[in-house]
Amino acid sequence: MSIRFRILSATACCLAAWVLADGRPATAADPSETKAIKADDLTLNVPKAWREGKPSQFRKAQLTIPKVEGDKDDAEFVVFYFGGGGGGGVEANIQRWVKQFQPKDRKMKVTSGKSSQGDYVLVDQTGTWNKPVGRMQDGRTVEMPNARALSVILSTKEGNYFLRLTGPEKTVTANADALRTAIGADAKSEKERPAAQD
């Protein structure tokens, strides 16, 4: 075995250890490699690794986010729009999202901020998620422990858009910066916002 090969092998091992120690999964989407997608009147810059699905009536965009190492399921990013005044107000949506996570291990933080597409409220939740399945009107759910949901209410001149990045905690965490990039959010502008938890 040549000295050069040994040096290259040692360097590769050190780099792999550094990535793991840094807490960033090696398989996370690179937020610097983006593609522009349309979600009704919104233009979002999302990672190229996010796979587009077929949107429905109120789902203006729907993407699958590949799972990172340690998670068994992919995450999902969905953009909802219900028309100018549809979808309910900020507090009503926050409370609806709160109730989707079981109180026993729920952690939540609510912030408000500014983006290039409008002001927004971000609801960040972790814990056991009662994940909706099937048609919304059926109200069916499945329990997902160790989940995370990043839910955004984005206020634009056309009305409120509702963006949700949901799924296993590690995968959602690895793509949190990409969510902000998608809407042109400025993390430094975010301020904590009080919200009631039932």
Residue pairs with C-beta under 8 A, 6 or more apart in sequence:
16 26
19 26
20 26
24 174
25 68
25 69
25 70
25 170
25 174
26 69
27 66
27 67
27 68
27 69
28 68
28 174
28 175
29 47
29 48
29 49
29 50
29 65
29 66
29 174
29 175
29 178
30 47
30 48
30 49
31 47
31 175
31 177
31 178
31 181
33 47
33 48
33 49
34 45
34 46
34 47
34 48
34 181
35 45
35 46
35 47
35 48
36 43
36 44
36 45
37 43
37 44
37 46
37 52
37 61
37 63
38 44
38 61
39 55
39 60
39 61
39 79
39 81
39 161
40 60
40 79
40 81
40 158
40 161
41 156
41 158
42 60
42 61
42 79
42 117
42 154
42 156
42 161
42 183
43 117
44 61
44 79
44 182
44 183
45 181
45 182
45 184
46 63
46 77
46 178
46 181
46 182
47 175
47 178
49 65
49 66
50 63
50 64
50 65
50 77
50 178
51 63
51 64
51 65
51 66
52 61
52 62
52 63
53 62
53 63
53 64
54 62
55 61
55 62
56 62
58 80
58 81
58 82
59 78
59 79
59 80
60 79
60 80
60 81
60 161
61 77
61 78
61 79
62 76
62 77
62 78
62 79
63 76
63 77
63 78
64 74
64 75
64 76
65 74
65 75
65 76
65 77
65 165
65 167
65 171
65 172
65 175
66 74
66 171
67 73
67 74
67 75
67 167
67 168
67 171
68 170
68 171
68 174
69 170
70 170
71 167
71 168
71 169
71 170
71 171
72 168
73 144
73 167
73 168
73 171
74 167
74 171
75 165
75 166
75 167
75 168
75 171
75 172
75 175
76 164
76 165
76 166
76 167
77 163
77 164
77 165
77 175
77 179
77 182
78 163
78 164
78 166
79 161
79 162
79 163
80 87
80 161
80 162
80 163
80 164
81 87
81 158
81 159
81 160
81 161
81 162
82 159
82 162
83 159
84 158
84 159
85 159
86 159
87 93
87 159
87 160
87 162
88 96
90 121
90 153
90 160
91 195
93 151
93 153
93 162
94 110
94 121
94 123
94 195
95 196
95 198
97 123
97 125
97 149
97 151
98 106
98 108
98 123
98 125
98 195
98 196
98 197
98 198
99 198
100 125
100 129
100 130
100 131
100 132
100 141
100 149
101 108
101 125
101 126
101 127
101 128
101 129
101 130
101 147
101 149
102 127
102 128
102 129
102 130
102 143
103 197
103 198
104 127
104 128
105 127
105 128
106 125
106 126
106 127
106 128
106 197
107 125
107 126
107 127
108 123
108 124
108 125
108 126
108 195
108 197
109 123
109 124
109 192
110 121
110 122
110 123
110 124
110 192
110 193
110 194
110 195
111 121
111 122
111 124
111 190
111 191
111 192
111 193
112 119
112 120
112 121
112 122
112 190
112 191
112 193
113 119
113 120
113 122
113 185
113 186
113 187
113 189
113 190
113 191
114 120
114 185
114 186
114 189
115 154
115 180
115 183
115 184
115 185
115 186
116 183
116 184
117 154
117 156
117 183
117 184
118 154
118 155
118 156
118 157
119 154
119 155
120 152
120 153
120 154
120 155
120 183
120 185
121 152
121 153
121 193
122 150
122 151
122 152
122 190
123 149
123 150
123 151
123 152
123 153
123 195
124 148
124 149
124 150
125 148
125 149
125 151
126 146
126 147
126 148
126 169
127 147
128 143
128 144
128 145
128 146
128 147
129 143
129 144
129 147
129 149
129 166
130 141
130 142
130 143
130 144
131 141
131 142
131 143
131 144
131 147
131 166
132 139
132 140
132 141
133 140
133 141
133 142
134 140
144 167
144 168
146 168
146 169
147 166
147 167
147 168
147 169
147 172
148 166
148 167
148 168
148 169
148 172
148 173
149 164
149 165
149 166
149 172
150 164
150 165
150 166
150 172
150 176
150 179
151 162
151 163
151 164
151 165
151 166
152 161
152 162
152 163
152 164
152 179
152 183
153 160
153 161
153 162
154 160
154 161
154 162
154 163
154 183
163 179
163 182
163 183
165 172
165 175
165 176
165 179
166 172
179 185
180 186
180 187
